[in-house]
Amino acid sequence: MFLENLKNITTFIFDVDGVLTNGTVMATENGELLRSFNIKDGYALQLAAKKGYNICIISGGKGVA
């Protein structure tokens, strides 16, 4: 029953801060803020997108996307 329900999933929604990152924020010399992502997360998202899943990444931050 549980595995059957998984077949209905079409979309994954993630909060970027603390989920896809470790919470570290780096600043460049120009004051631009950068976040570090785990390559394994990026690879998994890429595979999911290639399989036809919708991917939505949200953030509570006020930075420019």
MDTraj code that builds the backbone (N, CA, C; nanometers):
import mdtraj as md
import numpy as np

residues = "MET PHE LEU GLU ASN LEU LYS ASN ILE THR THR PHE ILE PHE ASP VAL ASP GLY VAL LEU THR ASN GLY THR VAL MET ALA THR GLU ASN GLY GLU LEU LEU ARG SER PHE ASN ILE LYS ASP GLY TYR ALA LEU GLN LEU ALA ALA LYS LYS GLY TYR ASN ILE CYS ILE ILE SER GLY GLY LYS GLY VAL ALA".split()
xyz = np.array([
    [0.0831, -0.1194, 0.0000],
    [0.0000, 0.0000, 0.0000],
    [0.0877, 0.1260, 0.0000],
    [0.1886, 0.1300, 0.0868],
    [0.2759, 0.2468, 0.0953],
    [0.3467, 0.2724, -0.0374],
    [0.4023, 0.1675, -0.0958],
    [0.4741, 0.1844, -0.2227],
    [0.3809, 0.2277, -0.3348],
    [0.2578, 0.1840, -0.3324],
    [0.1596, 0.2273, -0.4320],
    [0.1348, 0.3772, -0.4216],
    [0.1287, 0.4295, -0.2991],
    [0.1070, 0.5733, -0.2790],
    [0.2231, 0.6559, -0.3327],
    [0.3439, 0.6015, -0.3286],
    [0.4604, 0.6743, -0.3792],
    [0.4505, 0.6990, -0.5295],
    [0.3781, 0.6158, -0.5998],
    [0.3631, 0.6317, -0.7449],
    [0.2832, 0.7565, -0.7809],
    [0.2107, 0.8124, -0.6832],
    [0.1296, 0.9321, -0.7073],
    [0.2092, 1.0619, -0.6928],
    [0.3321, 1.0531, -0.6471],
    [0.4141, 1.1730, -0.6267],
    [0.4573, 1.2287, -0.7619],
    [0.4332, 1.3587, -0.7816],
    [0.4728, 1.4243, -0.9067],
    [0.5678, 1.5406, -0.8833],
    [0.5733, 1.5907, -0.7599],
    [0.6475, 1.7128, -0.7308],
    [0.7235, 1.6996, -0.5995],
    [0.8451, 1.7523, -0.5978],
    [0.9242, 1.7627, -0.4753],
    [0.9448, 1.9106, -0.4456],
    [0.9197, 1.9510, -0.3215],
    [0.9367, 2.0901, -0.2797],
    [1.0368, 2.0925, -0.1649],
    [1.1405, 2.1747, -0.1788],
    [1.2455, 2.1842, -0.0781],
    [1.2671, 2.3293, -0.0379],
    [1.2927, 2.3506, 0.0901],
    [1.3420, 2.4797, 0.1376],
    [1.4933, 2.4731, 0.1250],
    [1.5517, 2.5663, 0.0566],
    [1.6947, 2.5601, 0.0279],
    [1.7804, 2.5717, 0.1546],
    [1.7427, 2.6583, 0.2462],
    [1.8250, 2.6865, 0.3643],
    [1.8156, 2.5742, 0.4671],
    [1.9278, 2.5079, 0.4913],
    [1.9331, 2.4024, 0.5905],
    [1.8860, 2.2670, 0.5404],
    [1.8301, 2.2614, 0.4198],
    [1.7881, 2.1337, 0.3614],
    [1.8847, 2.0967, 0.2492],
    [1.8996, 2.1851, 0.1539],
    [1.9943, 2.1622, 0.0448],
    [2.1301, 2.2249, 0.0740],
    [2.1401, 2.3000, 0.1824],
    [2.2675, 2.3584, 0.2251],
    [2.2916, 2.3183, 0.3697],
    [2.4119, 2.3438, 0.4169],
    [2.4408, 2.3170, 0.5578],
    [2.4245, 2.4422, 0.6431],
    [2.3704, 2.5466, 0.5854],
    [2.3475, 2.6704, 0.6592],
    [2.4616, 2.7702, 0.6501],
    [2.5709, 2.7311, 0.5869],
    [2.6850, 2.8207, 0.5736],
    [2.6581, 2.9249, 0.4657],
    [2.6890, 3.0503, 0.4970],
    [2.6785, 3.1586, 0.3994],
    [2.8160, 3.2226, 0.3882],
    [2.8653, 3.2355, 0.2662],
    [2.9954, 3.2968, 0.2418],
    [2.9747, 3.4305, 0.1727],
    [3.0623, 3.5248, 0.1994],
    [3.0537, 3.6566, 0.1369],
    [3.1766, 3.6786, 0.0491],
    [3.1525, 3.7291, -0.0720],
    [3.2627, 3.7627, -0.1615],
    [3.3192, 3.8990, -0.1221],
    [3.4272, 3.9376, -0.1861],
    [3.4864, 4.0692, -0.1604],
    [3.3897, 4.1815, -0.1944],
    [3.2978, 4.1551, -0.2873],
    [3.1990, 4.2553, -0.3286],
    [3.0748, 4.2556, -0.2405],
    [3.0711, 4.1683, -0.1405],
    [2.9558, 4.1622, -0.0513],
    [2.8454, 4.0689, -0.0979],
    [2.8679, 3.9998, -0.2087],
    [2.7686, 3.9040, -0.2582],
    [2.7672, 3.7824, -0.1658],
    [2.6471, 3.7378, -0.1280],
    [2.6335, 3.6231, -0.0395],
    [2.6178, 3.4959, -0.1214],
    [2.6935, 3.3934, -0.0849],
    [2.6919, 3.2657, -0.1556],
    [2.6581, 3.1532, -0.0592],
    [2.5874, 3.0532, -0.1085],
    [2.5573, 2.9338, -0.0302],
    [2.6275, 2.8155, -0.0955],
    [2.6639, 2.7194, -0.0153],
    [2.7293, 2.5991, -0.0646],
    [2.6293, 2.4839, -0.0667],
    [2.6229, 2.4131, -0.1797],
    [2.5309, 2.3010, -0.1956],
    [2.6093, 2.1708, -0.2057],
    [2.5496, 2.0634, -0.1572],
    [2.6106, 1.9322, -0.1684],
    [2.5885, 1.8796, -0.3099],
    [2.6927, 1.8333, -0.3726],
    [2.6848, 1.7850, -0.5103],
    [2.5901, 1.6661, -0.5226],
    [2.5797, 1.5859, -0.4170],
    [2.4894, 1.4704, -0.4196],
    [2.3436, 1.5153, -0.4270],
    [2.3097, 1.6226, -0.3568],
    [2.1738, 1.6769, -0.3650],
    [2.1446, 1.7245, -0.5068],
    [2.2405, 1.7942, -0.5650],
    [2.2233, 1.8441, -0.7013],
    [2.2056, 1.7306, -0.8011],
    [2.2821, 1.6256, -0.7841],
    [2.2712, 1.5102, -0.8735],
    [2.1343, 1.4437, -0.8593],
    [2.0872, 1.4281, -0.7352],
    [1.9559, 1.3666, -0.7121],
    [1.8439, 1.4512, -0.7729],
    [1.8534, 1.5831, -0.7595],
    [1.7529, 1.6712, -0.8190],
    [1.7553, 1.6622, -0.9710],
    [1.8739, 1.6537, -1.0262],
    [1.8884, 1.6410, -1.1713],
    [1.8255, 1.5105, -1.2210],
    [1.8495, 1.4016, -1.1496],
    [1.7904, 1.2734, -1.1877],
    [1.6385, 1.2772, -1.1777],
    [1.5876, 1.3366, -1.0702],
    [1.4426, 1.3459, -1.0519],
    [1.3790, 1.4265, -1.1651],
    [1.4432, 1.5375, -1.2028],
    [1.3905, 1.6202, -1.3119],
    [1.3919, 1.5427, -1.4437],
    [1.4980, 1.4668, -1.4689],
    [1.5056, 1.3871, -1.5918],
    [1.3989, 1.2782, -1.5951],
    [1.3576, 1.2311, -1.4766],
    [1.2525, 1.1289, -1.4672],
    [1.1134, 1.1899, -1.4801],
    [1.1066, 1.3239, -1.4909],
    [0.9783, 1.3895, -1.5119],
    [0.9141, 1.4491, -1.3880],
    [0.9830, 1.4440, -1.2744],
    [0.9286, 1.5045, -1.1531],
    [0.9435, 1.6561, -1.1593],
    [0.8479, 1.7263, -1.1023],
    [0.8582, 1.8709, -1.0865],
    [0.9422, 1.8985, -0.9627],
    [1.0313, 1.9959, -0.9717],
    [1.1168, 2.0339, -0.8599],
    [1.0893, 2.1795, -0.8273],
    [1.0599, 2.2077, -0.7022],
    [1.0360, 2.3443, -0.6560],
    [1.1289, 2.3707, -0.5383],
    [1.2086, 2.4752, -0.5494],
    [1.3011, 2.5118, -0.4422],
    [1.2612, 2.6493, -0.3923],
    [1.2355, 2.6587, -0.2620],
    [1.1910, 2.7839, -0.2023],
    [1.2921, 2.8306, -0.0987],
    [1.2827, 2.9575, -0.0618],
    [1.3697, 3.0137, 0.0404],
    [1.2968, 3.1256, 0.1118],
    [1.3184, 3.1339, 0.2403],
    [1.2632, 3.2443, 0.3170],
    [1.3538, 3.3661, 0.3122],
    [1.4705, 3.3514, 0.2491],
    [1.5644, 3.4617, 0.2385],
    [1.5149, 3.5700, 0.1447],
    [1.5756, 3.6861, 0.1569],
    [1.5359, 3.8002, 0.0747],
    [1.6359, 3.8292, -0.0363],
    [1.7292, 3.7380, -0.0585],
    [1.8298, 3.7584, -0.1608],
    [1.7726, 3.7455, -0.3007],
    [1.8455, 3.7979, -0.3972],
    [1.8059, 3.7886, -0.5376],
    [1.8329, 3.6472, -0.5856],
    [1.7381, 3.5899, -0.6573],
    [1.7540, 3.4525, -0.7078],
    [1.8374, 3.4516, -0.8332],
])
top = md.Topology()
chain = top.add_chain()
for i, resn in enumerate(residues, 1):
    res = top.add_residue(resn, chain, resSeq=i)
    for name in ("N", "CA", "C"):
        top.add_atom(name, md.element.get_by_symbol(name[0]), res)
traj = md.Trajectory(xyz[None], top)
